[in-house]
């Protein structure tokens, strides 16, 4: 679909604006300290070494380093390499190991790292760098060593990241599975503190936006966008939060602690609703998705109820058993659902593409093939059963297709609507040590009384363009001197075809700019982006080229 969105302006005096934001942050912190009547950091220093969440900060540094250097965002900030790092298949283990720690854009990684900082600080506070048991001294064992406990945090997040990647319905990319796991852990162990962190994350996001875009000038602009929820790995988020909840329940049982059940319910519900866990959808192919809002809404309430019920009781009674207690039943439900959602990803992650499933006509870049096509079966889904399949039908896709049998990749990286709006798009392929871009260019001629005739060309960086696709010819909704005019896309340009009855009476290339030509008894004139046909003093605009497209 298309939507008008505001375009933010770049700030003019960034240092001055940074100072304003800094003053606001300090004012808020001082106000909080004054109201709470305590010195800043006292509570943190009781649990954390020097009052800082070092494990969370190490994790953030590691994920940022992957994005900047492995994905190349340091050198290409607007075009990080993404395709080879997705969780395409178990037969492509590199993607399974990197998928959770790589990101698709600056906004993507910024949101995840902000969530990691806020929720990770709460989780690390609960975990603590010092032993909490009475009589146990620091540095007496590995478990009581603060440095070992700090390193346990990034190690745990790495394990959760790999888990979320291996058991996510792929191909996914992003640290959000871990963020949801951290949030699940925090909302169970410290629900009130978690809600404060949740609101703090929103404030931090506002401050970040104010710093980056202090002044915005909005204007109407046509863009191609997909539904926001279609870009969310809902199943990966679900197994993340469930894994975090299960780990939190195990820690509470070990420490003989119990949170307030009502607060856990409220914290879970607020987080699930705000983070879109209700957005249950399935792909229909061709860039279309079906959202089951009613089912998702019911699920978030059930999730909050089950998570809260799992905390009923006290102390060791949190341990799962097969009696009739609500907490035991709720824990069993959480484990079963987590297992079922994880196993559901296995059929989608055993895709094994063969060379004969790759597009036959495309630009080859090492092991990749890049082409453009419309309404073709998605080879990635060929062996996967999905609810939209009937009688063996497959999911069809259109757009700029990127495929690699070596990496189990098959994806419509750019939708036709996006290419139609922007005229030119870029896809970048590569590996850990190399990258290359392929450019797709679409030229449209809108035909009178009809839709558009277009062709799509692809070219490698520094190479010559090559036509990859031509649309069907279209006839203008006008008759001149008993003749019909058709515009047809060809490999090397566009043709004008003049027919009378069922007979073609003339065909020639579309005239060059500011020239005339005679075709089939009609005179055709091209005036920049417009094509006119004339006969016996009658002049009609037959077609018009889209201004954002490149010259034909």
WOQUIDA-V157827 format. One record per backbone hydrogen bond with DSSP energy under -1.0 kcal/mol. CO is the residue of the C=O (numbers start at 1). NH is the residue of the N-H. Records with the same first field share a line. If there is no record, write none. Layout:
BEGIN
CO: NH ; NH
END
This chain:
BEGIN
1: 225
13: 17
14: 18
15: 19
16: 20
17: 21
18: 22
19: 23
20: 24
21: 25
22: 26
23: 27
24: 28
25: 29
26: 30
27: 31
28: 32
29: 33
30: 34
31: 35
32: 36
33: 38
39: 42
41: 45
42: 46
44: 47 ; 48
47: 129
48: 51
49: 52
52: 54
53: 57
54: 58
55: 59
56: 60
57: 61
58: 62
59: 63
60: 64
61: 65
62: 66
63: 67
64: 68
65: 69
66: 71
67: 73
68: 74
71: 81
72: 76
76: 79
82: 85
83: 86
86: 88
89: 92
92: 96
93: 97
94: 98
95: 99
98: 101
99: 174
105: 109
106: 110
107: 111
108: 112
109: 113
110: 114
111: 115
112: 116
113: 117
114: 118
115: 119
116: 120
117: 121
118: 122
119: 123
120: 124
121: 125
122: 126
123: 127
124: 128
133: 136
137: 140
144: 139
145: 149
146: 150
147: 151
148: 152
150: 153
151: 155
152: 156
153: 157
154: 158
155: 159
156: 160
157: 161
158: 162
159: 163
160: 164
161: 165
162: 166
163: 167
168: 170
172: 87
175: 179
176: 180
177: 181
178: 182
179: 183
180: 184
181: 185
182: 186
183: 187
184: 188
185: 189
186: 190
190: 194
191: 195
192: 196
193: 197
194: 198
195: 199
196: 200
197: 201
198: 202
199: 203
200: 204
201: 205
202: 206
203: 207
204: 208
205: 209
206: 210
207: 211
208: 212
209: 213
223: 3
227: 230
228: 231
229: 232
232: 234
233: 237
234: 238
235: 239
236: 240
237: 241
238: 242
239: 243
240: 244
241: 245
242: 246
243: 247
244: 248
245: 249
246: 250
247: 251
248: 252
249: 253
250: 254
251: 255
252: 257
260: 264
261: 265
262: 266
263: 267
264: 268
265: 269
266: 270
267: 271
268: 272
269: 273
270: 274
271: 275
272: 277
273: 276
276: 279
278: 280
280: 292
282: 290
285: 288
288: 284
290: 282
292: 296
293: 297
294: 298
295: 299
296: 300
297: 301
298: 302
299: 303
300: 304
301: 305
302: 306
303: 307
304: 308
305: 309
306: 310
308: 311
309: 312
314: 317
315: 318
316: 319
325: 329
326: 330
327: 331
328: 332
329: 333
330: 334
331: 335
332: 336
333: 337
334: 338
335: 339
336: 340
337: 341
338: 342
339: 343
340: 344
342: 345
343: 346
345: 349
349: 90
354: 357
355: 358
363: 370
365: 368
368: 365
369: 403
370: 363
371: 401
373: 399
376: 397
378: 381
381: 384
386: 389
390: 393
395: 378
396: 286
397: 376
399: 373
400: 413 ; 414
401: 371
402: 411
403: 369
404: 409
409: 404
411: 402 ; 413
414: 400
415: 419
416: 420
417: 421
418: 422
419: 423
422: 424
423: 442
425: 440
427: 438
429: 436
434: 431
436: 429
437: 461
438: 427
439: 459
440: 425
441: 457
443: 455
444: 546
445: 453
446: 544
447: 450
448: 477
451: 447
453: 445
454: 471
455: 443
456: 468 ; 469
457: 441
458: 466
459: 439
460: 463
466: 458
469: 456
474: 487
476: 478
480: 483
483: 480
484: 499
485: 476
486: 497
487: 474
488: 495
493: 490
494: 510
495: 488
496: 508
497: 486
498: 505 ; 506
499: 484
500: 503
503: 500
506: 498
508: 496
512: 515
515: 526
517: 524
519: 522
522: 519
523: 534
524: 517
525: 532
526: 514
527: 530
529: 545
530: 527
531: 542 ; 543
532: 525
533: 540
534: 523
535: 538
538: 535
540: 533
542: 448
543: 531
544: 446
END
